[in-house]
Amino acid sequence: MSKGLSKNYKEGAVLSFGELLLRLSPDDGGQWLADNALSVFVGGAELNVASALSLWDVPSQYFTALPKNGMSDQVIGYVNQQGIDTSKVFYGGNRIGLYFLTKGKDLKHDALIYDRAASAFAELTPGMVDWDKALDGVTWFHFSAICPAISQQTADVCLEVLQAASARGITISVDLNYRSKLWQYGKQPQDVMTELVEYCDVIMGNIWAVETMLGILVLGDIHESGQKSIYLKEALSTSKRMVEQFPKCKAVANTFRFDGNGEIEYYAALYADGEFYSSQEYSANAIVSKVGSGDCFMAGLIYGFYNDQTPQQTLEYATAAAFKKLFVASDATTNTVEEITNTIENGQ
């Protein structure tokens, strides 16, 4: 276990904070029009984390905002079936956020279309939520950089809850996932995220996301090097600079996923207690879906720390969990602890 994170997390629950979204997935050939059928998945980065943790027997709570109507009741019923505590959900507003993603495509490409304006979550404002009540019984709070990318108003809500969680001594983690189609309200990610990350104990991302979100530069022209040793060296350098800039930070994780020549390569690194760890590497010729892989890695980190695993054990679990998620069609993983452990042992 990371010494800097030594705490009995099992005294409380992990609360994941973020917007629940419905993912609509047309096929890229347009057959969905002829079939009059469109695949729908219940998702959202933070809900994916909450789902994985619940599956792995970590007490998992979820905070989002939804309109109070029949559709929300159905969605919450579905989430409850995953074993997630939804008692902290805030009800208000008029709609659930949507996004469209063509099957088999990546969240970073043109196949992604957001429809989140005026959603119940986007209409949250500071002062609306009783955070003392929402954070009751919570020992770990997780959010992602997607939330403050929605609007300044939502970023202000993020700051409000982070301050409340920090005041209660709750461990805080963040996933620095960057979505270029968000951040459209006149602020650069660095303008917002550097203030929010000051409250975080565990930071996950990759060296390029850290450069974009926090302004911690990737040193040297390594972007197209393709050499694992060079990427890991830069991950160590970036992690050290992050801990120096953000003293509350106790652990930094970097993921590396490369798609090239028809093959996927995946590995990761973790910097904790002044030590640097790298995972075994996984590869595959074909995958099912890239959606939620990073969320699964984040959940794996939380799982490892929550269960007092060593940093190396935590990293190996998170990496294997994320890799196996690439073969799951839904937004959240369906892989059990036993299946993930077998992957670590077998290297595939």
N, C-alpha and C positions, 0 to 999 in steps of 0.2 A: 504493500500500500504506500502511496505517496505520503511522506512524513508531513508535508505542508497541508495535507488534506485529512490528517488524522482526526476523525470525528465519528461518533456513532450515528451514522445516517439512518440506521434501522429504528431509531426513535421516532422517525417521521416519514413523510412521503416525498416523492419527487413531483413537483408541479410544473407541467409544460404549459407555456403561455404563447398563444398565437392564433392566427385566424384559421378556422375550419373552412375548407374549400371543397367544392364539388368539381372533380376533374372529368370533363367530357372528352372522349377520345375517338374521333372519327378515323377511319382508315384512310391511307393516303391515296387510294384509288377512287374514292367517292362511292363505294358500294353501300355505305351507311344510308345514303339517300334512297337507293332502290329498295333496301331492306326496311326502311323506316325504323331504324334502330341505332341508338348511339350508346356506347358503353359509358357507364357512370361509375366513378370511384370516389369514395369519401377520403379526403386527404388534407394536406397542409403539413408543412415540414415538422412543426412541433407536435401535431397529432401523431405523425409517424413515429416520433420518438416515444411518446406516451404509450402507443400501441405495443412497441417492441418491449418496453420495460414491463408492461403488464404481462405480456406473454412469458417473460423471463422471471416472473414472481417478485418483481420490485413494486412496492406500493406506488401506484401511478395515478396522479390527478391531472385534470386538464382544465385550463381556463381559456375560454373564448367568448365571443358575443354572438348571439343569434336572435333573430326575430321570434316572437312567441306565436307560433302557428303550427299547423299539423305537420308540415314538412320538417320543421325543426324537431318536432317530437319523434318523428320517424328516424331522423339522423341521430339524435341523441340515444334513442333506443338501440341503434346499431352500434354506437360507440360503447354504450354500457355493456353490450354483449362481449366486447373485447376485455372486460374486466377493469375498465377505466372508471375512476370516480369523477363524475361530471357535476357534482354538487356545487362546484365553484363557478359554473357557467353563468354569464351575465345575459339576461334577456332584455332586449330592446331593439329599436330599429326596425327596418322593413324587409331586408333581403339577406340571403346567403351569398357569399362571394363565389365566383366561378372562375375556372380557367380551362381553356381548350388546348389539348396537346395531341397532335397526330400520333397514332400508334407507332411505337418503335423509334420515335424521334427523341431528341435531347431537349431539356429545359432551356438550354442556352441558344437555341436556334429559332428560325422563323416559324416553325411549327407551333410555337407557343403564343397564345393570345390570352391576356388577362381581361376579366370582366368583374372587377372588384369595387368600382366606384360606388359610394353611398351604401356599402354593405354595413351590416350591424357592427362589425368589428371596426371598420374604417370610421364610423361615426362616434366611437368612444372618445371622450374628452377627459382631461384631468379633473379629478373631483367626483366623477360619476361612480367609481367603484370603492367600496370599503375594503382596502387592502389588508387591514388587520384581520378581517374576517376571511378574506380570500387566502391569506397566507397562514392561517391557523393550522397547526399540525404539519407544516412543511419544513423539511430540513435541506432540500435542494430545489433550486428554481432554475428552469431552463428556458431560454428564448433564442431567437435567431435574428440575423440582420435583415431578414425579409420584413419583419414588422415595422421597424423605423423607416424602411424604404417606401412605405405607403404614402405618408404625408408627414408634415411637421407636427400636426396634431397627434398622430399616432406615435411619433418619436417622443413627444412630450409625455404621453401615457407610459411609454416604456421607461423613461427616466423616472417617473413617479413611482412605478412599481419596483424598479431596481433600488431606489433609495429606501423604500419601505422594507424590502427584503434584506438589504445590507444592514439596516438598523436592527433587524431581528437576528443578525448573525447567521443568516441562511447562506449556504454555499450557492454560488451563481455560476452558470455556464452559458456560453454563447457559441453558436455556429455562425461563422462569418461567410455565409452563403450569399453570393453576389448575383443579383438579377438585374441585368442591364435595362430591361423593359420597365422596371420600377425606377425609383430615384428620379422622378420627373417633376418634382415640385421646387426646383431651383437650388437645391442643396446637393453638394457632393458628398459621397459617403463619409469621407474623412471629417467633414464638418460636423457630422452627427455621431458617428461611431466611436471616435476617440473619447468623447465624454461618457458614453455608455459603457465602454469596455473597462473604464476605470473601476467599475464595481464587480468585475468578473474574476473568479478564481480559476476557471478552466476555459481555455479558448481553443476552438477547433477551426481549421480552415485549410488553406494551402498557401505556399509562399506568394503566389500571384494575387490571391484574394486579400492577403494581409497588406500587400503593396497598394491595392486599390482602396481597401476599406480603412486602413490605418496609416498609410503613407510611409510604411517601413519598407524601404526599397530593396528589391532583389539586386544584389551586387553582381556586376559583371554581366556579360551577354551569354546567359545560360539557357535562354528560353527554348532554343531549338537543339540543345546539346544531346538530349536523349540518354545521357549517362546517369545512371542511378546514383553513383558515388558523388557526383557533382550536385545533384538535386538534394541529397541527404546532407551534404556539407552546407548548402544554403539554408536548409531547414533548421539546422543547428544554429547558424548565424542569426537567422530571423528570430528564432525562439529566444535566444539570449537577449537580443535587442528589445523584444516585446516585454520580457520580464523586467528589464531595466526601466522601460518607459511606463509600465503598468505594475507597480509594486505589489498590488493585491493578487496578481496572477501567480498561480502556483504550478500550473501545468499547461503546456502548449502542444497541440497535436496537429500534424500536417498529413494530409492524404495526397496520394499520387495515383491518378488513373489515366492511362494513355490508351488511345484507340488508334491503332495504325496497322496497316497491312493485314486487315481482317482479324486482328487479334487484340484482346483487351489485356492490359497488364495493370496490376493493382498492388500497391504496398503503402506503408504509412510509417510515421515516426512520431515519437513522443519525447518531450523534454520535461522532466520533473525532478525536483530536488537537486538541480544542478547536474543531472545526468541525462545522457541522450540515448534513446533506444530506437531501434528500427525493427520492423516486422519482417516475417517471411513474405515472399512475393508470390502472388497468384496470377494465373493467366488462363484465358479461355478463347476459343475460336468464335463462339457465338453466345449471345446473351438474350434475355427475354425483355428486360426493361431497365433503363438507367434511373428511373424515378425512385427517389427515396433511399438510394444507396448511402449518400452522405448522412442522412438522418439516422440510418441504421448504425453507421459508425459512431455517431454522437451518442446514441443510446448505449452502444457497447462500452464506450468510455465511462458513462455514468454507472452502468452495471458493474464494471470492474471496480471502480472506486467505492461504490456502495457496498460491495461484498468483500472489501478489504484485500483485493488481489494486489500483487506487486505491479509496478508500472509495466514491466515486460508482459506479464500475464494479461493485464488490462489492454495493452496495445494489441496483442495477438488476438484476443477475443473480439475487439472492435473491428479489426481488419478482416478477420474471417467472416464476421457477421455481415459487414458491408459487401464483401465479395459475393457471398451467397445470396444477398438481396438482388443481385443482378439477374438472378434466374427466377424471380417472383414477379408475377404480372401486376399484383395490386400495389398500392402506394406504400403500405407498411409490410414489414417482413412477416413471414409465417414460419420461419425457421426456429426450432427450439434450441435451448441451451445444449442439449445432447448432440443435436445435429451440427451445431457450430463447433463444439468441442471436437467432434470427430473430424471436421474439416481441418482444424489446427493440427491434429495428430497425423492426419493422412496427407496434408499438404495440398488438398484439392477439394 
